[in-house]
Amino acid sequence: MSLVSLKELLQEARSRRYAVPMFDVSNATMIRAAIEAAELENSPVILAAIEPDLVGNMIDYWAGAARMGAISAGIPVAIMLDHAATAELCIRCAEAGFTGVMIDASAESFEQNIAITRQVADLMHRRGVSVEAELGHVGDGQSGSGEGALTGQAGTHSVFTEPADVVTFVERSRCDALAVSIGTAHGVYTTAPRLDIARLQQIEEVSPVPLVLHGGSGTPEDQIRAAIAHGIAKINICSEIMYAWHHTLLEELRQTPNLSYWDATACLAPYQAMLKVMRSKIRLFGSNRPETE
């Protein structure tokens, strides 16, 4: 296999009713873990960076590692920018070899969201890059609601996606995938979310493009399965990966009397912890395939 477009991966997932995992991976070690997990499970995978990962010339280092891993992988790999705020960053990522970008104008008005997404879609499509947009708004927490409060963050409230707006938005914005707001939130949940599966079903019935679920970390497994069964073709995972990495690394460092030892040694257990999370998500999402397929 090799480097493929986001659009190609998600169309296949939608038709076969599984979700492709998108892992936010901040460095070369995390990139390697995501590809290894996907190869062990025989699953497609999406490697994603957020803007803080790409500050300055880090975009060249990150993209270089991701492209090298993708090209040599035995499974399909897409490389994407997660939650871009500007067209300029999308262009830089496209030029660095990304095959998908997510432009997030979901906090803007409906018309402004369409305009910003359409601008990015026009710029990206001529470069062969897929575009994900967000309709509604997946917030950073819903204090007291039980549907996505985040630890230690006031956050922004979610605005659920209106099914009646989906066709107009997709047709006018020309996005290739649509992130929907149905009850998840970004970050670490203090109480489990309750997904609006009935709303999702209405959206799936009219959507011209594959659907995406943000805030997948910590969402109960039965609700993840229900979301996939009703049209979700891509699920984003970040917080659980970062927790596995940092928590295990912290424990390793606490147990080490002399901190001046090799970083590669210190990272062995964190790598395995992260790999375990990634493999479990792949199995939950149903994207792992028998070798005979």
MISELO-575069 format. One line per field, with one value per residue (C-alpha): residue number from 1; residue in one letter; x, z, y. Coordinates in nm, 2 decimals, padded with zeros to 4 digits. Example, Ala and Ser with C-alpha at 12.3 -4.5 7.8 and 13.67 -1.06 7.14 Angstrom:
2
n	[1:2]
res	[A:S]
c1	[01.23:01.37]
c3	[00.78:00.71]
c2	[-00.45:-00.11]
This chain:
293
n	[1:2:3:4:5:6:7:8:9:10:11:12:13:14:15:16:17:18:19:20:21:22:23:24:25:26:27:28:29:30:31:32:33:34:35:36:37:38:39:40:41:42:43:44:45:46:47:48:49:50:51:52:53:54:55:56:57:58:59:60:61:62:63:64:65:66:67:68:69:70:71:72:73:74:75:76:77:78:79:80:81:82:83:84:85:86:87:88:89:90:91:92:93:94:95:96:97:98:99:100:101:102:103:104:105:106:107:108:109:110:111:112:113:114:115:116:117:118:119:120:121:122:123:124:125:126:127:128:129:130:131:132:133:134:135:136:137:138:139:140:141:142:143:144:145:146:147:148:149:150:151:152:153:154:155:156:157:158:159:160:161:162:163:164:165:166:167:168:169:170:171:172:173:174:175:176:177:178:179:180:181:182:183:184:185:186:187:188:189:190:191:192:193:194:195:196:197:198:199:200:201:202:203:204:205:206:207:208:209:210:211:212:213:214:215:216:217:218:219:220:221:222:223:224:225:226:227:228:229:230:231:232:233:234:235:236:237:238:239:240:241:242:243:244:245:246:247:248:249:250:251:252:253:254:255:256:257:258:259:260:261:262:263:264:265:266:267:268:269:270:271:272:273:274:275:276:277:278:279:280:281:282:283:284:285:286:287:288:289:290:291:292:293]
res	[M:S:L:V:S:L:K:E:L:L:Q:E:A:R:S:R:R:Y:A:V:P:M:F:D:V:S:N:A:T:M:I:R:A:A:I:E:A:A:E:L:E:N:S:P:V:I:L:A:A:I:E:P:D:L:V:G:N:M:I:D:Y:W:A:G:A:A:R:M:G:A:I:S:A:G:I:P:V:A:I:M:L:D:H:A:A:T:A:E:L:C:I:R:C:A:E:A:G:F:T:G:V:M:I:D:A:S:A:E:S:F:E:Q:N:I:A:I:T:R:Q:V:A:D:L:M:H:R:R:G:V:S:V:E:A:E:L:G:H:V:G:D:G:Q:S:G:S:G:E:G:A:L:T:G:Q:A:G:T:H:S:V:F:T:E:P:A:D:V:V:T:F:V:E:R:S:R:C:D:A:L:A:V:S:I:G:T:A:H:G:V:Y:T:T:A:P:R:L:D:I:A:R:L:Q:Q:I:E:E:V:S:P:V:P:L:V:L:H:G:G:S:G:T:P:E:D:Q:I:R:A:A:I:A:H:G:I:A:K:I:N:I:C:S:E:I:M:Y:A:W:H:H:T:L:L:E:E:L:R:Q:T:P:N:L:S:Y:W:D:A:T:A:C:L:A:P:Y:Q:A:M:L:K:V:M:R:S:K:I:R:L:F:G:S:N:R:P:E:T:E]
c1	[00.00:00.11:00.01:-00.36:-00.61:-00.85:-01.14:-01.05:-01.02:-01.35:-01.55:-01.44:-01.52:-01.86:-01.95:-01.83:-01.96:-01.64:-01.46:-01.10:-00.90:-00.74:-00.46:-00.32:00.05:00.29:00.63:00.81:00.77:00.40:00.39:00.58:00.34:00.03:00.17:00.28:-00.06:-00.23:00.00:-00.05:-00.42:-00.42:-00.61:-00.60:-00.49:-00.49:-00.19:-00.28:-00.10:-00.23:-00.09:00.13:00.31:00.40:00.53:00.82:01.01:00.87:00.62:00.91:01.03:00.68:00.58:00.90:00.85:00.49:00.55:00.84:00.62:00.33:00.52:00.69:00.37:00.19:-00.15:-00.32:-00.22:-00.35:-00.18:-00.39:-00.39:-00.64:-00.84:-00.67:-00.77:-00.63:-00.61:-00.24:-00.16:-00.36:-00.15:00.18:00.06:-00.05:00.29:00.46:00.27:-00.04:-00.33:-00.61:-00.68:-00.96:-01.06:-01.25:-01.48:-01.75:-01.76:-01.85:-02.19:-02.34:-02.27:-01.91:-01.84:-01.95:-01.73:-01.42:-01.46:-01.52:-01.21:-01.00:-01.17:-01.09:-00.73:-00.69:-00.88:-00.65:-00.36:-00.53:-00.59:-00.92:-01.10:-01.29:-01.52:-01.73:-02.10:-02.24:-01.97:-01.79:-01.70:-01.43:-01.68:-02.04:-02.02:-02.27:-02.45:-02.30:-02.23:-01.87:-01.75:-01.37:-01.13:-01.00:-01.14:-01.42:-01.43:-01.69:-02.03:-02.13:-02.39:-02.55:-02.55:-02.89:-02.97:-03.17:-02.85:-02.63:-02.70:-02.68:-02.36:-02.18:-02.29:-02.19:-01.87:-01.75:-01.61:-01.52:-01.60:-01.82:-01.75:-02.08:-02.17:-02.39:-02.28:-01.90:-01.65:-01.28:-01.06:-01.10:-01.45:-01.55:-01.88:-01.96:-02.13:-02.47:-02.46:-02.77:-02.78:-03.12:-02.98:-02.69:-02.92:-03.10:-02.77:-02.64:-02.96:-02.90:-02.53:-02.35:-02.02:-01.87:-01.92:-01.66:-01.68:-01.45:-01.39:-01.37:-01.15:-01.35:-01.67:-01.84:-01.78:-02.15:-02.20:-01.90:-02.04:-02.38:-02.23:-02.04:-02.35:-02.53:-02.28:-01.96:-01.66:-01.38:-01.32:-01.05:-00.85:-00.61:-00.65:-00.62:-00.30:-00.15:-00.25:-00.10:00.22:00.27:00.13:00.35:00.66:00.60:00.59:00.91:01.09:00.96:01.12:01.45:01.71:01.93:01.75:02.05:01.98:01.88:01.55:01.50:01.51:01.27:01.02:01.00:00.71:00.53:00.55:00.39:00.11:00.03:00.04:-00.21:-00.45:-00.42:-00.48:-00.78:-00.94:-00.88:-01.06:-01.34:-01.39:-01.40:-01.13:-00.91:-00.94:-00.84:-00.52:-00.71:-00.90]
c3	[00.00:00.02:00.07:-00.02:-00.01:00.28:00.04:-00.09:00.26:00.38:00.08:00.13:00.50:00.44:00.19:00.42:00.75:00.95:01.08:00.99:01.29:01.28:01.54:01.64:01.65:01.75:01.67:01.48:01.76:01.77:01.39:01.40:01.66:01.46:01.15:01.35:01.51:01.18:01.02:01.31:01.27:00.89:00.90:00.71:00.93:00.92:01.07:01.18:01.30:01.48:01.44:01.75:01.60:01.29:01.42:01.22:01.02:01.23:00.94:00.73:01.00:01.08:00.72:00.63:00.90:00.81:00.44:00.49:00.71:00.48:00.17:00.33:00.51:00.41:00.47:00.32:00.50:00.47:00.62:00.73:00.91:01.20:01.29:01.06:01.13:00.81:00.44:00.45:00.68:00.46:00.16:00.35:00.45:00.09:-00.04:00.23:00.10:00.32:00.15:00.36:00.56:00.81:00.80:01.11:01.06:01.28:01.53:01.25:01.10:00.86:00.56:00.68:00.74:00.38:00.24:00.43:00.36:-00.01:-00.04:00.11:-00.10:-00.42:-00.31:-00.20:-00.48:-00.75:-00.55:-00.52:-00.14:00.03:00.26:00.58:00.73:01.04:01.06:01.40:01.66:01.87:02.19:02.45:02.72:02.83:03.20:03.40:03.10:03.13:02.75:02.73:03.03:03.02:03.31:03.41:03.11:03.08:02.71:02.45:02.42:02.14:01.88:01.74:01.36:01.20:00.94:00.73:00.67:00.56:00.19:00.13:00.33:00.15:-00.20:-00.15:00.04:-00.17:00.13:00.09:00.45:00.72:01.09:01.28:01.64:01.80:02.17:02.18:02.30:02.27:02.56:02.86:02.98:03.35:03.27:02.97:02.67:02.53:02.16:01.96:01.73:01.60:01.48:01.33:01.14:00.99:00.89:00.73:00.52:00.34:00.35:00.01:00.19:00.46:00.82:01.09:01.47:01.67:02.04:02.02:02.33:02.62:02.44:02.56:02.32:02.27:02.15:01.92:01.76:01.72:01.56:01.31:01.23:01.15:00.92:01.10:00.87:01.06:01.43:01.58:01.88:02.06:02.44:02.51:02.31:02.48:02.82:02.75:02.64:02.91:03.20:03.13:03.06:03.39:03.58:03.41:03.50:03.86:03.90:03.76:04.01:03.73:03.46:03.24:03.05:02.69:02.58:02.36:02.67:02.87:02.58:02.55:02.79:02.68:02.32:02.41:02.61:02.32:02.08:02.30:02.28:01.91:01.84:02.07:01.88:01.54:01.66:01.81:01.49:01.28:01.03:01.08:00.79:00.73:00.54:00.26:00.16]
c2	[00.00:00.36:00.72:00.77:01.05:01.11:01.10:00.76:00.61:00.75:00.65:00.29:00.30:00.45:00.18:-00.10:00.04:00.08:00.39:00.48:00.58:00.92:00.95:01.29:01.21:01.49:01.34:01.07:00.81:00.86:00.84:00.51:00.37:00.46:00.28:-00.02:-00.05:-00.03:-00.28:-00.53:-00.50:-00.47:-00.15:00.18:00.47:00.85:01.04:01.38:01.69:02.00:02.34:02.34:02.03:02.23:02.57:02.71:02.45:02.16:02.11:01.98:01.74:01.61:01.57:01.40:01.14:01.09:01.06:00.81:00.60:00.61:00.53:00.22:00.10:-00.22:-00.06:00.26:00.57:00.93:01.23:01.52:01.85:01.86:02.17:02.43:02.79:02.94:02.87:02.96:02.67:02.43:02.54:02.48:02.14:02.05:02.16:01.94:01.63:01.61:01.43:01.59:01.90:01.98:02.35:02.44:02.74:02.58:02.87:03.11:03.18:02.93:03.15:03.23:02.86:02.79:03.07:02.97:02.60:02.67:02.89:02.61:02.34:02.53:02.57:02.21:02.03:02.17:02.02:01.68:01.72:01.63:01.87:01.80:02.06:02.09:02.18:02.25:02.29:02.03:02.22:02.19:02.10:02.13:02.20:02.01:01.85:01.51:01.52:01.63:01.83:01.85:01.83:02.17:02.36:02.60:02.54:02.63:02.48:02.24:02.34:02.03:01.97:02.04:01.77:02.02:02.22:01.93:01.91:02.29:02.31:02.02:02.13:02.49:02.43:02.14:01.96:01.59:01.49:01.64:01.64:01.65:01.75:01.49:01.50:01.45:01.71:01.76:01.66:01.43:01.36:01.40:01.22:01.00:01.16:01.06:01.07:01.17:00.87:00.96:01.29:01.11:00.88:01.18:01.34:01.02:00.97:01.30:01.36:01.35:01.28:01.06:01.17:01.22:01.21:01.43:01.38:01.01:00.96:00.84:00.79:00.46:00.17:00.09:00.45:00.43:00.11:00.28:00.58:00.37:00.16:00.49:00.64:00.76:00.67:00.84:00.89:01.12:01.00:01.23:01.26:00.88:00.86:01.16:01.03:00.68:00.84:01.10:00.90:00.61:00.83:01.01:00.68:00.56:00.89:00.87:00.52:00.63:00.77:00.90:01.10:01.13:00.81:00.74:00.88:00.58:00.36:00.59:00.58:00.20:00.15:00.47:00.35:00.01:00.19:00.41:00.11:-00.07:00.22:00.25:-00.12:-00.13:00.16:00.00:-00.31:-00.11:00.09:-00.23:-00.12:-00.42:-00.66:-01.03:-01.08:-01.25:-00.93]
